[in-house]
Amino acid sequence: MLQLNPPLWFTTPKGLALCHFVIDYGIEHDLLWVCFQQDTGECWTWENSDVRICDNASIKRNTILRGRPELLRGVRRHQRESLADRADTKKAEKNVGRRRY
């Protein structure tokens, strides 16, 4: 099992999902992707053949969500929230061990 850092956005049979883990049982098996569905928050494990990676503008991969702006808005909203959380975490890590007088 491998934790993905950062997690990856996938389209799945149940809609848009954020994948946090990948499970590899070896050469004779499909990869299994552990995803959390955006709409319901449910955790599903999908075989490799059931998922497709979403757009990534930084590497010019923008074919899957083309024509589906409602899904892309959800991805962008989540990215903004994640960046804000990371900034707060970094501030907290900097202040660990500092004394305030």
PDB file as gemmi writes it, atoms N, CA and C in Angstrom:
CRYST1    1.000    1.000    1.000  90.00  90.00  90.00 P 1                      
ATOM      1  N   MET A   1       0.864  -1.173   0.000  1.00  0.00           N  
ATOM      2  CA  MET A   1       0.000   0.000   0.000  1.00  0.00           C  
ATOM      3  C   MET A   1       0.904   1.228   0.000  1.00  0.00           C  
ATOM      4  N   LEU A   2       0.550   2.202  -0.814  1.00  0.00           N  
ATOM      5  CA  LEU A   2       1.317   3.428  -0.935  1.00  0.00           C  
ATOM      6  C   LEU A   2       0.388   4.624  -0.762  1.00  0.00           C  
ATOM      7  N   GLN A   3       0.759   5.539   0.120  1.00  0.00           N  
ATOM      8  CA  GLN A   3      -0.030   6.762   0.290  1.00  0.00           C  
ATOM      9  C   GLN A   3       0.437   7.779  -0.749  1.00  0.00           C  
ATOM     10  N   LEU A   4      -0.497   8.330  -1.481  1.00  0.00           N  
ATOM     11  CA  LEU A   4      -0.176   9.318  -2.502  1.00  0.00           C  
ATOM     12  C   LEU A   4      -0.077  10.702  -1.873  1.00  0.00           C  
ATOM     13  N   ASN A   5       1.020  11.386  -2.142  1.00  0.00           N  
ATOM     14  CA  ASN A   5       1.209  12.728  -1.605  1.00  0.00           C  
ATOM     15  C   ASN A   5       1.758  13.608  -2.714  1.00  0.00           C  
ATOM     16  N   PRO A   6       0.961  14.434  -3.321  1.00  0.00           N  
ATOM     17  CA  PRO A   6      -0.413  14.781  -2.997  1.00  0.00           C  
ATOM     18  C   PRO A   6      -1.392  13.751  -3.568  1.00  0.00           C  
ATOM     19  N   PRO A   7      -2.600  13.723  -3.015  1.00  0.00           N  
ATOM     20  CA  PRO A   7      -3.629  12.832  -3.565  1.00  0.00           C  
ATOM     21  C   PRO A   7      -3.986  13.235  -4.994  1.00  0.00           C  
ATOM     22  N   LEU A   8      -4.507  12.287  -5.762  1.00  0.00           N  
ATOM     23  CA  LEU A   8      -4.830  12.515  -7.172  1.00  0.00           C  
ATOM     24  C   LEU A   8      -6.345  12.514  -7.391  1.00  0.00           C  
ATOM     25  N   TRP A   9      -6.803  13.375  -8.288  1.00  0.00           N  
ATOM     26  CA  TRP A   9      -8.219  13.399  -8.664  1.00  0.00           C  
ATOM     27  C   TRP A   9      -8.453  12.391  -9.770  1.00  0.00           C  
ATOM     28  N   PHE A  10      -9.503  11.579  -9.596  1.00  0.00           N  
ATOM     29  CA  PHE A  10      -9.892  10.577 -10.579  1.00  0.00           C  
ATOM     30  C   PHE A  10     -11.364  10.734 -10.912  1.00  0.00           C  
ATOM     31  N   THR A  11     -11.721  10.314 -12.119  1.00  0.00           N  
ATOM     32  CA  THR A  11     -13.138  10.097 -12.415  1.00  0.00           C  
ATOM     33  C   THR A  11     -13.369   8.604 -12.245  1.00  0.00           C  
ATOM     34  N   THR A  12     -14.434   8.257 -11.536  1.00  0.00           N  
ATOM     35  CA  THR A  12     -14.763   6.872 -11.231  1.00  0.00           C  
ATOM     36  C   THR A  12     -16.183   6.590 -11.709  1.00  0.00           C  
ATOM     37  N   PRO A  13     -16.628   5.351 -11.656  1.00  0.00           N  
ATOM     38  CA  PRO A  13     -18.019   5.060 -12.026  1.00  0.00           C  
ATOM     39  C   PRO A  13     -19.046   5.802 -11.171  1.00  0.00           C  
ATOM     40  N   LYS A  14     -18.674   6.266  -9.987  1.00  0.00           N  
ATOM     41  CA  LYS A  14     -19.592   7.009  -9.119  1.00  0.00           C  
ATOM     42  C   LYS A  14     -19.330   8.507  -9.139  1.00  0.00           C  
ATOM     43  N   GLY A  15     -18.507   9.001 -10.055  1.00  0.00           N  
ATOM     44  CA  GLY A  15     -18.242  10.429 -10.168  1.00  0.00           C  
ATOM     45  C   GLY A  15     -16.816  10.791  -9.781  1.00  0.00           C  
ATOM     46  N   LEU A  16     -16.621  12.069  -9.512  1.00  0.00           N  
ATOM     47  CA  LEU A  16     -15.303  12.594  -9.189  1.00  0.00           C  
ATOM     48  C   LEU A  16     -14.874  12.141  -7.795  1.00  0.00           C  
ATOM     49  N   ALA A  17     -13.589  11.745  -7.669  1.00  0.00           N  
ATOM     50  CA  ALA A  17     -13.087  11.249  -6.381  1.00  0.00           C  
ATOM     51  C   ALA A  17     -11.626  11.648  -6.198  1.00  0.00           C  
ATOM     52  N   LEU A  18     -11.235  11.736  -4.934  1.00  0.00           N  
ATOM     53  CA  LEU A  18      -9.861  12.041  -4.578  1.00  0.00           C  
ATOM     54  C   LEU A  18      -9.211  10.752  -4.078  1.00  0.00           C  
ATOM     55  N   CYS A  19      -8.135  10.337  -4.752  1.00  0.00           N  
ATOM     56  CA  CYS A  19      -7.471   9.084  -4.426  1.00  0.00           C  
ATOM     57  C   CYS A  19      -6.320   9.349  -3.455  1.00  0.00           C  
ATOM     58  N   HIS A  20      -6.325   8.640  -2.327  1.00  0.00           N  
ATOM     59  CA  HIS A  20      -5.291   8.819  -1.307  1.00  0.00           C  
ATOM     60  C   HIS A  20      -4.302   7.657  -1.236  1.00  0.00           C  
ATOM     61  N   PHE A  21      -4.709   6.465  -1.669  1.00  0.00           N  
ATOM     62  CA  PHE A  21      -3.846   5.292  -1.558  1.00  0.00           C  
ATOM     63  C   PHE A  21      -3.932   4.452  -2.820  1.00  0.00           C  
ATOM     64  N   VAL A  22      -2.852   3.724  -3.097  1.00  0.00           N  
ATOM     65  CA  VAL A  22      -2.851   2.725  -4.164  1.00  0.00           C  
ATOM     66  C   VAL A  22      -2.337   1.426  -3.550  1.00  0.00           C  
ATOM     67  N   ILE A  23      -3.012   0.334  -3.895  1.00  0.00           N  
ATOM     68  CA  ILE A  23      -2.645  -0.986  -3.391  1.00  0.00           C  
ATOM     69  C   ILE A  23      -2.172  -1.822  -4.577  1.00  0.00           C  
ATOM     70  N   ASP A  24      -0.990  -2.416  -4.442  1.00  0.00           N  
ATOM     71  CA  ASP A  24      -0.416  -3.241  -5.496  1.00  0.00           C  
ATOM     72  C   ASP A  24      -0.146  -4.629  -4.934  1.00  0.00           C  
ATOM     73  N   TYR A  25      -0.913  -5.613  -5.390  1.00  0.00           N  
ATOM     74  CA  TYR A  25      -0.745  -6.982  -4.912  1.00  0.00           C  
ATOM     75  C   TYR A  25       0.235  -7.792  -5.762  1.00  0.00           C  
ATOM     76  N   GLY A  26       0.828  -7.173  -6.751  1.00  0.00           N  
ATOM     77  CA  GLY A  26       1.827  -7.870  -7.552  1.00  0.00           C  
ATOM     78  C   GLY A  26       1.510  -7.863  -9.032  1.00  0.00           C  
ATOM     79  N   ILE A  27       2.359  -8.526  -9.767  1.00  0.00           N  
ATOM     80  CA  ILE A  27       2.337  -8.462 -11.226  1.00  0.00           C  
ATOM     81  C   ILE A  27       1.080  -9.080 -11.845  1.00  0.00           C  
ATOM     82  N   GLU A  28       0.441 -10.028 -11.176  1.00  0.00           N  
ATOM     83  CA  GLU A  28      -0.721 -10.705 -11.757  1.00  0.00           C  
ATOM     84  C   GLU A  28      -2.052 -10.068 -11.384  1.00  0.00           C  
ATOM     85  N   HIS A  29      -2.006  -8.908 -10.728  1.00  0.00           N  
ATOM     86  CA  HIS A  29      -3.240  -8.270 -10.261  1.00  0.00           C  
ATOM     87  C   HIS A  29      -3.283  -6.816 -10.715  1.00  0.00           C  
ATOM     88  N   ASP A  30      -4.504  -6.294 -10.857  1.00  0.00           N  
ATOM     89  CA  ASP A  30      -4.679  -4.866 -11.139  1.00  0.00           C  
ATOM     90  C   ASP A  30      -4.281  -4.047  -9.918  1.00  0.00           C  
ATOM     91  N   LEU A  31      -3.885  -2.806 -10.184  1.00  0.00           N  
ATOM     92  CA  LEU A  31      -3.713  -1.870  -9.076  1.00  0.00           C  
ATOM     93  C   LEU A  31      -5.086  -1.555  -8.511  1.00  0.00           C  
ATOM     94  N   LEU A  32      -5.165  -1.309  -7.209  1.00  0.00           N  
ATOM     95  CA  LEU A  32      -6.415  -0.897  -6.565  1.00  0.00           C  
ATOM     96  C   LEU A  32      -6.222   0.513  -6.038  1.00  0.00           C  
ATOM     97  N   TRP A  33      -7.153   1.402  -6.369  1.00  0.00           N  
ATOM     98  CA  TRP A  33      -7.082   2.807  -5.984  1.00  0.00           C  
ATOM     99  C   TRP A  33      -8.118   3.078  -4.907  1.00  0.00           C  
ATOM    100  N   VAL A  34      -7.686   3.572  -3.761  1.00  0.00           N  
ATOM    101  CA  VAL A  34      -8.586   3.882  -2.651  1.00  0.00           C  
ATOM    102  C   VAL A  34      -8.976   5.351  -2.774  1.00  0.00           C  
ATOM    103  N   CYS A  35     -10.251   5.583  -3.092  1.00  0.00           N  
ATOM    104  CA  CYS A  35     -10.732   6.924  -3.420  1.00  0.00           C  
ATOM    105  C   CYS A  35     -11.876   7.338  -2.497  1.00  0.00           C  
ATOM    106  N   PHE A  36     -11.950   8.630  -2.245  1.00  0.00           N  
ATOM    107  CA  PHE A  36     -13.067   9.203  -1.492  1.00  0.00           C  
ATOM    108  C   PHE A  36     -13.891  10.038  -2.472  1.00  0.00           C  
ATOM    109  N   GLN A  37     -15.153   9.659  -2.618  1.00  0.00           N  
ATOM    110  CA  GLN A  37     -16.036  10.320  -3.577  1.00  0.00           C  
ATOM    111  C   GLN A  37     -16.311  11.756  -3.128  1.00  0.00           C  
ATOM    112  N   GLN A  38     -16.257  12.682  -4.078  1.00  0.00           N  
ATOM    113  CA  GLN A  38     -16.454  14.090  -3.744  1.00  0.00           C  
ATOM    114  C   GLN A  38     -17.874  14.376  -3.266  1.00  0.00           C  
ATOM    115  N   ASP A  39     -18.859  13.819  -3.927  1.00  0.00           N  
ATOM    116  CA  ASP A  39     -20.253  14.143  -3.602  1.00  0.00           C  
ATOM    117  C   ASP A  39     -20.723  13.544  -2.278  1.00  0.00           C  
ATOM    118  N   THR A  40     -20.341  12.292  -2.006  1.00  0.00           N  
ATOM    119  CA  THR A  40     -20.897  11.592  -0.850  1.00  0.00           C  
ATOM    120  C   THR A  40     -19.894  11.395   0.285  1.00  0.00           C  
ATOM    121  N   GLY A  41     -18.599  11.506  -0.005  1.00  0.00           N  
ATOM    122  CA  GLY A  41     -17.581  11.254   1.001  1.00  0.00           C  
ATOM    123  C   GLY A  41     -17.329   9.771   1.237  1.00  0.00           C  
ATOM    124  N   GLU A  42     -17.995   8.911   0.480  1.00  0.00           N  
ATOM    125  CA  GLU A  42     -17.815   7.468   0.641  1.00  0.00           C  
ATOM    126  C   GLU A  42     -16.422   7.056   0.193  1.00  0.00           C  
ATOM    127  N   CYS A  43     -15.893   6.030   0.831  1.00  0.00           N  
ATOM    128  CA  CYS A  43     -14.598   5.474   0.467  1.00  0.00           C  
ATOM    129  C   CYS A  43     -14.832   4.230  -0.385  1.00  0.00           C  
ATOM    130  N   TRP A  44     -14.250   4.235  -1.593  1.00  0.00           N  
ATOM    131  CA  TRP A  44     -14.382   3.108  -2.506  1.00  0.00           C  
ATOM    132  C   TRP A  44     -13.000   2.695  -2.981  1.00  0.00           C  
ATOM    133  N   THR A  45     -12.840   1.419  -3.246  1.00  0.00           N  
ATOM    134  CA  THR A  45     -11.618   0.911  -3.856  1.00  0.00           C  
ATOM    135  C   THR A  45     -11.953   0.487  -5.269  1.00  0.00           C  
ATOM    136  N   TRP A  46     -11.245   1.077  -6.231  1.00  0.00           N  
ATOM    137  CA  TRP A  46     -11.525   0.846  -7.644  1.00  0.00           C  
ATOM    138  C   TRP A  46     -10.346   0.150  -8.306  1.00  0.00           C  
ATOM    139  N   GLU A  47     -10.656  -0.764  -9.232  1.00  0.00           N  
ATOM    140  CA  GLU A  47      -9.603  -1.384 -10.028  1.00  0.00           C  
ATOM    141  C   GLU A  47      -9.060  -0.377 -11.024  1.00  0.00           C  
ATOM    142  N   ASN A  48      -7.874  -0.648 -11.500  1.00  0.00           N  
ATOM    143  CA  ASN A  48      -7.198   0.250 -12.428  1.00  0.00           C  
ATOM    144  C   ASN A  48      -8.048   0.539 -13.672  1.00  0.00           C  
ATOM    145  N   SER A  49      -8.772  -0.448 -14.152  1.00  0.00           N  
ATOM    146  CA  SER A  49      -9.561  -0.278 -15.373  1.00  0.00           C  
ATOM    147  C   SER A  49     -10.811   0.576 -15.161  1.00  0.00           C  
ATOM    148  N   ASP A  50     -11.179   0.855 -13.907  1.00  0.00           N  
ATOM    149  CA  ASP A  50     -12.399   1.606 -13.606  1.00  0.00           C  
ATOM    150  C   ASP A  50     -12.176   3.105 -13.412  1.00  0.00           C  
ATOM    151  N   VAL A  51     -10.931   3.534 -13.291  1.00  0.00           N  
ATOM    152  CA  VAL A  51     -10.660   4.939 -12.980  1.00  0.00           C  
ATOM    153  C   VAL A  51      -9.883   5.604 -14.103  1.00  0.00           C  
ATOM    154  N   ARG A  52     -10.040   6.926 -14.185  1.00  0.00           N  
ATOM    155  CA  ARG A  52      -9.270   7.748 -15.125  1.00  0.00           C  
ATOM    156  C   ARG A  52      -8.806   8.985 -14.377  1.00  0.00           C  
ATOM    157  N   ILE A  53      -7.559   9.353 -14.582  1.00  0.00           N  
ATOM    158  CA  ILE A  53      -7.004  10.527 -13.908  1.00  0.00           C  
ATOM    159  C   ILE A  53      -7.634  11.789 -14.484  1.00  0.00           C  
ATOM    160  N   CYS A  54      -7.777  12.804 -13.661  1.00  0.00           N  
ATOM    161  CA  CYS A  54      -8.360  14.076 -14.095  1.00  0.00           C  
ATOM    162  C   CYS A  54      -7.293  15.010 -14.650  1.00  0.00           C  
ATOM    163  N   ASP A  55      -7.742  16.174 -15.042  1.00  0.00           N  
ATOM    164  CA  ASP A  55      -6.856  17.170 -15.627  1.00  0.00           C  
ATOM    165  C   ASP A  55      -5.760  17.604 -14.675  1.00  0.00           C  
ATOM    166  N   ASN A  56      -4.645  18.025 -15.274  1.00  0.00           N  
ATOM    167  CA  ASN A  56      -3.554  18.638 -14.531  1.00  0.00           C  
ATOM    168  C   ASN A  56      -2.933  19.671 -15.453  1.00  0.00           C  
ATOM    169  N   ALA A  57      -3.274  20.921 -15.241  1.00  0.00           N  
ATOM    170  CA  ALA A  57      -2.837  21.987 -16.143  1.00  0.00           C  
ATOM    171  C   ALA A  57      -1.322  22.164 -16.125  1.00  0.00           C  
ATOM    172  N   SER A  58      -0.677  21.851 -15.008  1.00  0.00           N  
ATOM    173  CA  SER A  58       0.768  22.066 -14.926  1.00  0.00           C  
ATOM    174  C   SER A  58       1.546  21.128 -15.842  1.00  0.00           C  
ATOM    175  N   ILE A  59       0.960  19.990 -16.204  1.00  0.00           N  
ATOM    176  CA  ILE A  59       1.628  19.112 -17.168  1.00  0.00           C  
ATOM    177  C   ILE A  59       0.809  18.986 -18.459  1.00  0.00           C  
ATOM    178  N   LYS A  60      -0.078  19.937 -18.661  1.00  0.00           N  
ATOM    179  CA  LYS A  60      -0.887  20.046 -19.878  1.00  0.00           C  
ATOM    180  C   LYS A  60      -1.719  18.800 -20.168  1.00  0.00           C  
ATOM    181  N   ARG A  61      -2.281  18.195 -19.106  1.00  0.00           N  
ATOM    182  CA  ARG A  61      -3.216  17.085 -19.266  1.00  0.00           C  
ATOM    183  C   ARG A  61      -4.599  17.647 -18.987  1.00  0.00           C  
ATOM    184  N   ASN A  62      -5.343  17.949 -20.038  1.00  0.00           N  
ATOM    185  CA  ASN A  62      -6.632  18.614 -19.852  1.00  0.00           C  
ATOM    186  C   ASN A  62      -7.704  18.057 -20.773  1.00  0.00           C  
ATOM    187  N   THR A  63      -7.772  16.755 -20.910  1.00  0.00           N  
ATOM    188  CA  THR A  63      -8.745  16.178 -21.834  1.00  0.00           C  
ATOM    189  C   THR A  63      -9.954  15.560 -21.149  1.00  0.00           C  
ATOM    190  N   ILE A  64      -9.814  15.073 -19.926  1.00  0.00           N  
ATOM    191  CA  ILE A  64     -10.891  14.297 -19.310  1.00  0.00           C  
ATOM    192  C   ILE A  64     -12.056  15.170 -18.858  1.00  0.00           C  
ATOM    193  N   LEU A  65     -11.771  16.320 -18.256  1.00  0.00           N  
ATOM    194  CA  LEU A  65     -12.848  17.165 -17.733  1.00  0.00           C  
ATOM    195  C   LEU A  65     -13.318  18.216 -18.736  1.00  0.00           C  
ATOM    196  N   ARG A  66     -12.773  18.201 -19.924  1.00  0.00           N  
ATOM    197  CA  ARG A  66     -13.195  19.171 -20.928  1.00  0.00           C  
ATOM    198  C   ARG A  66     -14.696  19.004 -21.197  1.00  0.00           C  
ATOM    199  N   GLY A  67     -15.418  20.090 -21.142  1.00  0.00           N  
ATOM    200  CA  GLY A  67     -16.852  20.045 -21.364  1.00  0.00           C  
ATOM    201  C   GLY A  67     -17.642  19.721 -20.101  1.00  0.00           C  
ATOM    202  N   ARG A  68     -16.963  19.599 -18.953  1.00  0.00           N  
ATOM    203  CA  ARG A  68     -17.641  19.308 -17.684  1.00  0.00           C  
ATOM    204  C   ARG A  68     -17.169  20.303 -16.628  1.00  0.00           C  
ATOM    205  N   PRO A  69     -17.501  21.589 -16.786  1.00  0.00           N  
ATOM    206  CA  PRO A  69     -16.986  22.625 -15.884  1.00  0.00           C  
ATOM    207  C   PRO A  69     -17.440  22.453 -14.440  1.00  0.00           C  
ATOM    208  N   GLU A  70     -18.580  21.802 -14.206  1.00  0.00           N  
ATOM    209  CA  GLU A  70     -19.049  21.635 -12.829  1.00  0.00           C  
ATOM    210  C   GLU A  70     -18.105  20.734 -12.040  1.00  0.00           C  
ATOM    211  N   LEU A  71     -17.509  19.739 -12.673  1.00  0.00           N  
ATOM    212  CA  LEU A  71     -16.539  18.885 -11.995  1.00  0.00           C  
ATOM    213  C   LEU A  71     -15.233  19.626 -11.747  1.00  0.00           C  
ATOM    214  N   LEU A  72     -14.806  20.405 -12.722  1.00  0.00           N  
ATOM    215  CA  LEU A  72     -13.556  21.140 -12.595  1.00  0.00           C  
ATOM    216  C   LEU A  72     -13.628  22.164 -11.468  1.00  0.00           C  
ATOM    217  N   ARG A  73     -14.787  22.802 -11.286  1.00  0.00           N  
ATOM    218  CA  ARG A  73     -14.946  23.764 -10.183  1.00  0.00           C  
ATOM    219  C   ARG A  73     -14.737  23.091  -8.832  1.00  0.00           C  
ATOM    220  N   GLY A  74     -15.247  21.865  -8.673  1.00  0.00           N  
ATOM    221  CA  GLY A  74     -15.068  21.136  -7.427  1.00  0.00           C  
ATOM    222  C   GLY A  74     -13.605  20.839  -7.154  1.00  0.00           C  
ATOM    223  N   VAL A  75     -12.848  20.488  -8.189  1.00  0.00           N  
ATOM    224  CA  VAL A  75     -11.420  20.223  -8.028  1.00  0.00           C  
ATOM    225  C   VAL A  75     -10.707  21.496  -7.605  1.00  0.00           C  
ATOM    226  N   ARG A  76     -10.992  22.592  -8.263  1.00  0.00           N  
ATOM    227  CA  ARG A  76     -10.318  23.855  -7.942  1.00  0.00           C  
ATOM    228  C   ARG A  76     -10.642  24.309  -6.520  1.00  0.00           C  
ATOM    229  N   ARG A  77     -11.908  24.150  -6.099  1.00  0.00           N  
ATOM    230  CA  ARG A  77     -12.286  24.539  -4.743  1.00  0.00           C  
ATOM    231  C   ARG A  77     -11.502  23.725  -3.721  1.00  0.00           C  
ATOM    232  N   HIS A  78     -11.392  22.426  -3.958  1.00  0.00           N  
ATOM    233  CA  HIS A  78     -10.657  21.570  -3.032  1.00  0.00           C  
ATOM    234  C   HIS A  78      -9.175  21.957  -2.997  1.00  0.00           C  
ATOM    235  N   GLN A  79      -8.582  22.291  -4.141  1.00  0.00           N  
ATOM    236  CA  GLN A  79      -7.179  22.673  -4.170  1.00  0.00           C  
ATOM    237  C   GLN A  79      -6.951  23.936  -3.362  1.00  0.00           C  
ATOM    238  N   ARG A  80      -7.852  24.921  -3.464  1.00  0.00           N  
ATOM    239  CA  ARG A  80      -7.700  26.158  -2.686  1.00  0.00           C  
ATOM    240  C   ARG A  80      -7.774  25.857  -1.191  1.00  0.00           C  
ATOM    241  N   GLU A  81      -8.710  25.000  -0.795  1.00  0.00           N  
ATOM    242  CA  GLU A  81      -8.852  24.646   0.622  1.00  0.00           C  
ATOM    243  C   GLU A  81      -7.604  23.907   1.109  1.00  0.00           C  
ATOM    244  N   SER A  82      -7.057  23.021   0.291  1.00  0.00           N  
ATOM    245  CA  SER A  82      -5.862  22.275   0.679  1.00  0.00           C  
ATOM    246  C   SER A  82      -4.671  23.198   0.855  1.00  0.00           C  
ATOM    247  N   LEU A  83      -4.522  24.177  -0.036  1.00  0.00           N  
ATOM    248  CA  LEU A  83      -3.413  25.119   0.082  1.00  0.00           C  
ATOM    249  C   LEU A  83      -3.522  25.931   1.362  1.00  0.00           C  
ATOM    250  N   ALA A  84      -4.736  26.342   1.708  1.00  0.00           N  
ATOM    251  CA  ALA A  84      -4.934  27.110   2.941  1.00  0.00           C  
ATOM    252  C   ALA A  84      -4.607  26.251   4.165  1.00  0.00           C  
ATOM    253  N   ASP A  85      -5.013  24.987   4.139  1.00  0.00           N  
ATOM    254  CA  ASP A  85      -4.710  24.077   5.253  1.00  0.00           C  
ATOM    255  C   ASP A  85      -3.207  23.876   5.398  1.00  0.00           C  
ATOM    256  N   ARG A  86      -2.508  23.720   4.264  1.00  0.00           N  
ATOM    257  CA  ARG A  86      -1.057  23.525   4.316  1.00  0.00           C  
ATOM    258  C   ARG A  86      -0.365  24.749   4.895  1.00  0.00           C  
ATOM    259  N   ALA A  87      -0.819  25.940   4.514  1.00  0.00           N  
ATOM    260  CA  ALA A  87      -0.217  27.171   5.038  1.00  0.00           C  
ATOM    261  C   ALA A  87      -0.404  27.253   6.551  1.00  0.00           C  
ATOM    262  N   ASP A  88      -1.599  26.919   7.034  1.00  0.00           N  
ATOM    263  CA  ASP A  88      -1.852  26.929   8.477  1.00  0.00           C  
ATOM    264  C   ASP A  88      -0.972  25.904   9.201  1.00  0.00           C  
ATOM    265  N   THR A  89      -0.786  24.733   8.598  1.00  0.00           N  
ATOM    266  CA  THR A  89       0.035  23.697   9.202  1.00  0.00           C  
ATOM    267  C   THR A  89       1.494  24.147   9.297  1.00  0.00           C  
ATOM    268  N   LYS A  90       1.986  24.788   8.229  1.00  0.00           N  
ATOM    269  CA  LYS A  90       3.370  25.259   8.241  1.00  0.00           C  
ATOM    270  C   LYS A  90       3.581  26.322   9.314  1.00  0.00           C  
ATOM    271  N   LYS A  91       2.616  27.215   9.474  1.00  0.00           N  
ATOM    272  CA  LYS A  91       2.716  28.232  10.527  1.00  0.00           C  
ATOM    273  C   LYS A  91       2.769  27.570  11.897  1.00  0.00           C  
ATOM    274  N   ALA A  92       1.918  26.583  12.111  1.00  0.00           N  
ATOM    275  CA  ALA A  92       1.873  25.893  13.397  1.00  0.00           C  
ATOM    276  C   ALA A  92       3.190  25.151  13.652  1.00  0.00           C  
ATOM    277  N   GLU A  93       3.758  24.531  12.606  1.00  0.00           N  
ATOM    278  CA  GLU A  93       5.020  23.811  12.757  1.00  0.00           C  
ATOM    279  C   GLU A  93       6.159  24.765  13.100  1.00  0.00           C  
ATOM    280  N   LYS A  94       6.158  25.964  12.521  1.00  0.00           N  
ATOM    281  CA  LYS A  94       7.190  26.951  12.814  1.00  0.00           C  
ATOM    282  C   LYS A  94       7.146  27.389  14.268  1.00  0.00           C  
ATOM    283  N   ASN A  95       5.944  27.494  14.814  1.00  0.00           N  
ATOM    284  CA  ASN A  95       5.766  28.011  16.167  1.00  0.00           C  
ATOM    285  C   ASN A  95       5.931  26.956  17.251  1.00  0.00           C  
ATOM    286  N   VAL A  96       6.102  25.702  16.887  1.00  0.00           N  
ATOM    287  CA  VAL A  96       6.279  24.641  17.880  1.00  0.00           C  
ATOM    288  C   VAL A  96       7.609  24.870  18.585  1.00  0.00           C  
ATOM    289  N   GLY A  97       7.578  24.855  19.881  1.00  0.00           N  
ATOM    290  CA  GLY A  97       8.802  25.000  20.656  1.00  0.00           C  
ATOM    291  C   GLY A  97       9.191  26.436  20.938  1.00  0.00           C  
ATOM    292  N   ARG A  98       8.536  27.388  20.339  1.00  0.00           N  
ATOM    293  CA  ARG A  98       8.830  28.805  20.611  1.00  0.00           C  
ATOM    294  C   ARG A  98       8.070  29.253  21.838  1.00  0.00           C  
ATOM    295  N   ARG A  99       8.731  29.997  22.648  1.00  0.00           N  
ATOM    296  CA  ARG A  99       8.069  30.538  23.833  1.00  0.00           C  
ATOM    297  C   ARG A  99       7.632  31.969  23.563  1.00  0.00           C  
ATOM    298  N   ARG A 100       6.480  32.280  24.056  1.00  0.00           N  
ATOM    299  CA  ARG A 100       5.978  33.653  23.950  1.00  0.00           C  
ATOM    300  C   ARG A 100       6.098  34.307  25.318  1.00  0.00           C  
ATOM    301  N   TYR A 101       6.757  35.443  25.351  1.00  0.00           N  
ATOM    302  CA  TYR A 101       6.951  36.155  26.615  1.00  0.00           C  
ATOM    303  C   TYR A 101       6.070  37.348  26.714  1.00  0.00           C  
TER     304      TYR A 101                                                      
END                                                                             
